């Protein structure tokens, strides 16, 4: 089985969803193609072929035409109408027995009804809803299998998919129930070319079915005999003129119609005689006429007024979206309903071999339909997966484009940053010198203010780079420190050590030179007073933010650069004034941005001055 065959429209239909009803009469061939789409019934095509007008007189010609039509319509499953005179439909009463015994009793009754015959009997039955005391009623239809097979061979459809064989009576009941579902009592009269079929519905179910060999051809032959014309001419006259009243009325033809009406009444009276309860309510039965024989002008009016048969035309369904067949297609429509499972009393006379073949076809069709559904689901899953992968691909491509754009922007920013850094490096020495000069001037101003009202003087002020790199003056020796004379003072407490005023001592080997100044001063006070003056000076200088550290310089780093004449032994002190580190002192390092909340160790912000006013404010100089 190829995938292409599964995708064909005909095979995508669920099992038994399309059927072609074949109603083959002696004069007309009626074909009706119906389809059920999930409970919605549709009539796709209707075709009526006049066999005599088309020249299809022989059986071979009829077969050829039917095969051509089947090939044109896609060879759907077939449902065949069996003429009523080849079957028997009757209500059978059986005792109240278990279900497994019912079929045996019905089988025995069908043998009695069929009589002595060498042909096998095909029958089917359905329970009737009419109440019966201590009895069960079944509507049974039977026919000889040989008659059914001969009918199939005559039409040349023995090799087709045959899904249903039903009788004219059962097809009429299904069609009428579809057109008038609320009608419970009706008498259906169907006039064909050779036969008139009579069906009685009681409680909406079949109660009686019979046929007699008097149809529209019987009227045509009688009219041809009375008019002295060929039968074909009589058929044409019968459709064109009203022979029941007016100048065209023919007395002999009226007697023929009265004979037909009498036979119909006889058939009905026999049934009413056996069913007195139904005869008491005979007026409640509706008489419904169908078939091409009733299309003769004036016939229905004459039967109502003169024959006492109140026959009405076939009803049109008033339900919404209801399907109604065209005139003359009532039997074919009812057959299609039976095949599609819409009939309430579905009776099938399909021979056993055809039933087996049809069940095999159903199984194959169900498998093909399930495979088609599975294939569609797989395709949908594949499409969804492909769509999802395509979406992910497009999303990733968009992200890649964003990353590439961000990378290009980053590279551009890096180039601009490098250019800015190069320009800054060209200016940084100048800015560092300016910053150092500014801090030096501010320090000079502070040192000058610090001498106010204090008895000390500065003997040396030098930047640390010069202080630690310039050699000491030759021939000049620093005078040795002479401890001042100690005055006995037993009652005075011992002064606290100098470390308590000056803070912790400097490391033993600090870096020799830092940005800042070295200030040497002499304090001509007693040791304790000198220490207090020196401590206050150091604390005052520490308050200014442009100093990172103010402390005594260790003796091992002390250089003898001051003039000895201005020095007082043991009253000479050296202070290291370290300037706060700024970004101008080191080359610019491009680093990542600091996390939020982090504080820089530098006293000054690592930001370049952007204007002269800002730079002047940064230096702290007054105009």
KAZIZI-V281118 format. One record per pair of residues at least 24 apart in sequence whose C-alpha atoms are under 8 Angstrom apart, sorted by the first residue. I is the first residue (numbers start at 1). J is the second residue. Records with the same first field share a line. If there is no record, write none. Layout:
I->J / J
This chain:
6->368 / 369 / 371 / 372
7->372
11->365 / 368 / 369
12->368 / 369 / 372
13->369
14->365 / 366 / 369
15->362 / 365 / 366 / 369
16->77 / 340 / 362
17->340
18->76 / 77 / 340
19->76 / 77 / 78 / 79 / 336 / 339 / 340
20->76 / 77 / 78 / 79 / 336
21->78 / 79 / 80 / 81 / 332 / 333 / 335 / 336
22->78 / 79 / 80 / 81 / 332
23->80 / 81 / 82 / 331 / 332
24->81
25->192 / 193
26->193 / 194
27->51 / 52 / 193
30->329 / 332
31->332
32->329 / 332 / 333 / 336
33->336
34->336
36->340
41->323
42->323
43->323 / 325
59->154 / 155
62->155
63->154 / 155 / 156
66->155
67->156
75->160
76->161
77->160 / 161 / 162 / 163
78->160 / 161 / 162 / 163 / 164
79->162 / 163 / 164 / 165 / 166 / 335 / 336 / 339
80->162 / 164 / 165 / 166 / 335
81->165 / 166 / 167 / 168 / 171 / 331 / 332 / 335
82->148 / 151 / 165 / 166 / 167 / 168
83->167 / 168
84->167 / 168 / 169 / 197 / 210 / 211
85->210 / 211 / 212
86->143 / 144 / 147
87->141 / 142 / 143 / 144 / 167
88->141 / 142 / 143 / 209 / 210
89->139 / 140 / 141 / 142 / 169 / 208 / 209 / 210
90->139 / 140 / 141 / 207 / 208 / 209
91->137 / 138 / 139 / 140 / 207 / 208
92->137 / 138 / 139 / 140
93->135 / 136 / 137 / 138
94->135 / 136 / 137
95->134 / 135 / 136
96->134 / 135 / 136
110->142
114->142 / 143
119->144 / 145 / 146
120->144 / 145 / 146
121->145
122->349 / 350 / 351
123->348 / 349
124->347 / 348 / 349
125->347
126->345 / 346 / 347
128->205
129->203 / 205
130->202 / 203
139->206 / 207
141->347
142->349
143->349
145->351
148->351
161->357 / 358 / 361
162->354 / 358
163->339 / 350 / 354 / 355 / 358
164->338 / 339 / 348 / 349 / 350
165->348 / 349 / 350
166->335 / 338 / 347 / 348 / 349 / 350
168->197 / 331
169->197 / 198 / 199 / 209
170->206 / 334 / 335 / 345 / 346 / 347
171->330 / 331 / 332 / 333 / 334 / 335 / 337 / 338
172->199 / 330 / 331 / 334
173->199 / 201 / 205 / 206 / 334
174->334 / 335 / 337 / 338 / 342 / 343 / 344 / 345
175->330 / 331 / 333 / 334 / 335 / 337
176->334
177->204
178->317
179->315 / 316 / 317 / 318 / 324
180->315 / 316 / 317
185->284 / 285 / 286
186->285 / 286 / 287 / 288
187->285 / 286 / 287 / 288
188->287 / 288 / 289 / 290
189->287 / 288 / 289 / 290
190->289 / 290 / 291
191->215 / 216 / 289 / 290 / 291 / 292 / 293 / 294
192->216 / 291 / 292 / 293
193->217 / 218 / 292 / 293
194->218
198->264
205->345
208->271
210->267
212->263
214->260
215->293
216->292 / 293
219->253 / 256 / 257
222->253 / 256
223->253
226->252 / 253
238->296 / 297
239->295 / 296 / 297
240->297
241->297
242->296 / 297 / 298
243->297 / 298
244->298 / 299 / 302
245->298
258->307
261->303 / 307 / 309
286->311 / 312
287->311 / 312
288->312 / 313 / 314
289->313 / 314
290->314 / 327 / 328 / 330
291->327 / 328 / 330
292->327 / 328
421->588
425->587 / 588
428->584 / 585 / 587
429->584 / 585
431->584
432->584 / 585
435->584 / 619
436->515
438->619 / 620 / 621
439->546 / 579 / 619
440->516 / 517
442->621
446->541
450->537
454->533
455->523 / 524 / 525
456->521 / 522 / 523 / 524
457->521 / 522 / 523
458->519 / 520 / 521 / 522
459->519 / 520 / 521 / 522 / 562 / 563 / 566 / 567
460->518 / 519 / 520 / 521 / 561 / 562
461->517 / 518 / 519 / 520
462->517 / 518 / 519
463->515 / 516 / 517 / 518
464->512 / 513 / 514 / 515 / 516 / 517 / 518
465->513 / 514 / 515
467->518 / 559
468->512 / 513 / 559
472->559 / 560 / 561
473->560 / 561
477->560
478->560 / 564
479->564 / 569
480->569
481->569 / 570
482->569 / 570
483->570
484->570
495->528
498->531
501->531 / 532 / 535 / 536
502->535 / 538 / 539 / 551 / 552
503->551
505->551 / 552
506->551 / 552 / 553 / 554
508->554
512->557
514->578 / 579
515->578 / 579 / 580 / 581
516->576 / 577 / 578 / 579
517->576 / 577 / 578 / 579
518->574 / 575 / 576 / 577
519->574 / 575 / 576 / 577
520->562 / 572 / 573 / 574 / 575
521->572 / 573 / 574
522->567 / 568 / 571 / 572 / 573
523->571 / 572 / 573
524->568 / 571
525->571
527->571
530->571
545->580 / 603
546->579 / 580 / 603
547->577 / 578 / 579 / 580
548->577 / 578 / 579 / 580 / 581
549->576 / 577 / 578 / 579 / 580
550->575 / 576 / 577 / 578
551->575 / 576 / 577
552->576
580->604
582->606
583->607
